[in-house]
């Protein structure tokens, strides 16, 4: 166990638990909670074991399953729809580790090429189509 892991997991578990309580009482919101920690997703897993959210994305599982960003979005959309259809619940809590994007192969490839300034033409076109604040924030990642 790394230094501070226990404290961080307890504090985050308490916060996520409070959010889950609020979510259950309001009965109308989905909370997407981004948890700190780039790699691995140990903290997200520990908090999920303590709080039992409706979904938790684990970066290593995303990488090992070779999931695309579209797959993740579709899975979450299916979860939201099935919770409403089966249980009538239009609310929930979903945990997302901070470094999730680096586990998605298509995104990690783009970030790698971006850091090496070896963007392919389609990647340059994509970057130029994004708002300037996104372009600047992506460049400051590396």
C-alpha positions as CSV (number, residue, x, y, z in Angstrom):
1,X,0.0,0.0,0.0
2,X,1.5,3.3,-1.0
3,X,1.8,6.3,1.4
4,X,-1.6,8.1,1.8
5,X,-3.6,5.4,0.0
6,X,-5.7,4.5,3.0
7,X,-6.5,8.1,3.9
8,X,-7.3,9.0,0.3
9,X,-9.6,6.0,-0.1
10,X,-11.4,6.7,3.2
11,X,-11.9,10.4,2.4
12,X,-13.1,9.7,-1.2
13,X,-15.3,6.8,0.0
14,X,-17.0,9.2,2.4
15,X,-17.5,11.8,-0.3
16,X,-18.8,9.3,-2.8
17,X,-21.1,7.8,-0.1
18,X,-22.5,11.3,0.6
19,X,-23.0,11.8,-3.2
20,X,-24.8,8.5,-3.4
21,X,-27.1,9.4,-0.5
22,X,-27.9,12.8,-2.2
23,X,-28.5,10.9,-5.5
24,X,-30.9,8.5,-3.9
25,X,-32.9,11.3,-2.2
26,X,-33.0,13.6,-5.2
27,X,-33.8,10.7,-7.6
28,X,-33.1,12.6,-10.8
29,X,-29.4,12.9,-11.4
30,X,-26.5,10.8,-12.5
31,X,-23.2,11.8,-10.9
32,X,-20.0,11.0,-12.7
33,X,-17.3,11.2,-10.1
34,X,-13.7,11.5,-11.3
35,X,-11.2,10.0,-8.8
36,X,-7.6,11.0,-8.6
37,X,-4.9,8.6,-9.7
38,X,-3.5,8.2,-13.2
39,X,-2.4,4.6,-13.1
40,X,-3.4,2.1,-11.9
41,X,-7.0,2.3,-11.0
42,X,-6.5,1.0,-7.5
43,X,-8.2,4.0,-5.8
44,X,-11.3,3.8,-8.0
45,X,-11.5,0.1,-7.2
46,X,-11.1,0.6,-3.5
47,X,-13.7,3.4,-3.4
48,X,-16.1,1.3,-5.4
49,X,-15.7,-1.6,-3.0
50,X,-16.6,0.7,-0.1
51,X,-19.5,2.5,-1.7
52,X,-21.1,0.2,-4.3
53,X,-21.7,2.7,-7.1
54,X,-23.8,1.8,-10.1
55,X,-20.7,1.6,-12.3
56,X,-17.0,2.0,-12.1
57,X,-14.6,2.2,-15.0
58,X,-11.3,0.4,-14.4
59,X,-8.5,1.6,-16.7
60,X,-6.8,-1.8,-16.8
61,X,-10.0,-3.5,-17.8
62,X,-10.7,-1.0,-20.5
63,X,-7.1,-1.6,-21.9
64,X,-7.3,-5.4,-21.6
65,X,-10.7,-5.4,-23.3
66,X,-9.4,-3.1,-26.0
67,X,-12.5,-0.8,-25.5
68,X,-12.9,2.3,-27.6
69,X,-14.3,5.6,-26.4
70,X,-17.4,4.8,-28.3
71,X,-17.7,1.4,-26.5
72,X,-17.4,3.1,-23.1
73,X,-20.1,5.7,-23.9
74,X,-22.4,3.1,-25.3
75,X,-22.0,0.8,-22.3
76,X,-22.8,3.7,-19.9
77,X,-25.8,4.8,-22.0
78,X,-27.1,1.2,-22.0
79,X,-26.7,1.1,-18.2
80,X,-28.7,4.3,-17.8
81,X,-31.4,3.1,-20.1
82,X,-31.6,-0.4,-18.5
83,X,-31.7,1.0,-15.0
84,X,-34.7,3.2,-16.0
85,X,-36.5,0.4,-18.0
86,X,-36.0,-2.4,-15.3
87,X,-36.2,-0.4,-12.1
88,X,-37.6,3.0,-13.0
89,X,-34.5,4.6,-11.6
90,X,-33.3,7.7,-13.5
91,X,-30.3,8.4,-11.1
92,X,-27.0,6.8,-10.1
93,X,-23.3,7.2,-9.4
94,X,-20.5,6.3,-11.8
95,X,-16.9,6.4,-10.8
96,X,-14.2,7.2,-13.4
97,X,-10.4,7.1,-12.7
98,X,-8.6,10.3,-13.6
99,X,-6.2,8.5,-16.1
100,X,-8.9,6.6,-17.9
101,X,-8.2,8.2,-21.3
102,X,-4.6,6.9,-21.3
103,X,-6.0,3.3,-21.2
104,X,-8.1,3.8,-24.4
105,X,-5.9,2.7,-27.3
106,X,-7.2,5.2,-29.8
107,X,-6.7,8.1,-27.4
108,X,-3.4,7.0,-26.1
109,X,-2.1,6.7,-29.7
110,X,-3.3,10.3,-30.4
111,X,-1.7,11.5,-27.2
112,X,1.6,9.7,-28.0
113,X,1.7,11.2,-31.5
114,X,0.8,14.6,-30.1
115,X,3.7,14.5,-27.6
116,X,6.1,13.6,-30.4
117,X,4.7,16.2,-32.8
118,X,4.2,13.4,-35.4
119,X,0.5,13.9,-36.0
120,X,-1.0,12.3,-39.0
121,X,-3.1,14.5,-41.3
122,X,-6.4,13.3,-39.9
123,X,-5.1,13.9,-36.4
124,X,-4.1,17.5,-37.3
125,X,-7.5,18.1,-38.8
126,X,-9.1,16.8,-35.6
127,X,-7.0,19.0,-33.4
128,X,-7.7,22.0,-35.5
129,X,-11.4,21.4,-35.3
130,X,-11.3,21.5,-31.4
131,X,-11.8,24.7,-29.5
132,X,-8.5,26.5,-28.7
133,X,-8.8,25.8,-25.0
134,X,-8.9,22.1,-25.7
135,X,-5.8,22.3,-28.0
136,X,-3.9,24.2,-25.4
137,X,-4.8,21.9,-22.5
138,X,-3.9,18.8,-24.6
139,X,-0.5,20.2,-25.3
140,X,0.2,21.0,-21.7
141,X,-0.4,17.3,-20.7
142,X,3.1,16.5,-21.9
